[in-house]
Amino acid sequence: MPDVNLSPGDTVRLEPNEAGVVCSGVFPGLCLAVGALLESDMATVLAELRKAMQIPEHEAFAQSLQEARSPA
């Protein structure tokens, strides 16, 4: 996803990939199976999310959030 400057309230339409999954360009590892979500198939939605959260970029992002919360 290209870098964009967004203001509060702005939205960017994300198109699903060939597997029907949309992934955040801001939050690594946040990927949702659109069809399963629309069908309330939460087992599939969660399985896709868990799989997506295994990428190294998600781990680094989560670590950066944890470090930002920790007192200096």
Backbone torsions as a table, in degrees:
resi	resn	phi	psi	omega
1	MET	NA	132.1	-179.6
2	PRO	-70.3	154.2	175.9
3	ASP	-66.7	135.6	177.6
4	VAL	-138.1	149.9	173.8
5	ASN	-96.8	116.5	-179.1
6	LEU	-114.4	145.2	173.0
7	SER	-102.7	160.4	176.8
8	PRO	-52.9	134.0	-179.1
9	GLY	93.3	-16.5	177.1
10	ASP	-71.8	149.5	176.5
11	THR	-131.2	154.9	175.4
12	VAL	-127.3	125.5	179.2
13	ARG	-76.8	126.6	177.0
14	LEU	-104.1	132.4	177.6
15	GLU	-96.0	139.2	177.0
16	PRO	-65.1	149.2	175.4
17	ASN	-77.3	-173.6	-176.5
18	GLU	-62.6	-20.5	177.8
19	ALA	-91.1	1.2	179.6
20	GLY	81.3	24.5	-176.7
21	VAL	-114.5	136.7	172.4
22	VAL	-107.5	139.6	-179.3
23	CYS	-125.5	137.9	179.0
24	SER	-67.3	140.4	172.9
25	GLY	-88.5	-5.4	-177.0
26	VAL	-109.4	-35.4	-175.4
27	PHE	-115.1	93.0	-178.7
28	PRO	-56.6	131.7	179.2
29	GLY	94.1	-5.1	176.1
30	LEU	-91.1	96.0	-178.8
31	CYS	-129.9	132.4	-177.1
32	LEU	-123.2	133.6	175.0
33	ALA	-79.7	105.1	-171.2
34	VAL	-61.4	-51.1	-178.5
35	GLY	-58.8	-44.8	179.8
36	ALA	-64.0	-39.2	178.8
37	LEU	-63.2	-45.4	-179.9
38	LEU	-65.9	-26.2	179.2
39	GLU	-93.5	5.3	-178.2
40	SER	59.7	31.3	176.6
41	ASP	-89.9	76.5	-172.7
42	MET	-67.6	-26.6	177.7
43	ALA	-61.9	-43.1	178.8
44	THR	-70.4	-41.1	178.0
45	VAL	-58.6	-48.0	-178.8
46	LEU	-67.9	-37.0	178.0
47	ALA	-62.4	-43.5	178.3
48	GLU	-64.8	-41.2	179.7
49	LEU	-64.0	-44.8	178.2
50	ARG	-61.1	-41.3	178.6
51	LYS	-62.8	-45.1	-177.9
52	ALA	-65.4	-30.8	-177.8
53	MET	-75.2	-2.9	179.6
54	GLN	-83.9	-5.1	-177.8
55	ILE	-74.2	147.5	-179.5
56	PRO	-59.4	-31.2	-179.6
57	GLU	-64.3	-34.2	177.8
58	HIS	-68.1	-43.7	179.4
59	GLU	-59.6	-44.0	178.7
60	ALA	-64.5	-40.6	179.0
61	PHE	-64.0	-46.3	179.2
62	ALA	-61.7	-40.4	178.4
63	GLN	-63.4	-41.7	179.7
64	SER	-64.6	-36.9	176.6
65	LEU	-66.1	-42.2	179.1
66	GLN	-62.6	-43.9	179.7
67	GLU	-64.7	-34.9	179.0
68	ALA	-68.5	-28.5	179.1
69	ARG	-80.7	-26.3	-176.1
70	SER	-73.7	137.9	176.5
71	PRO	-66.4	143.8	-178.0
72	ALA	-76.8	NA	NA
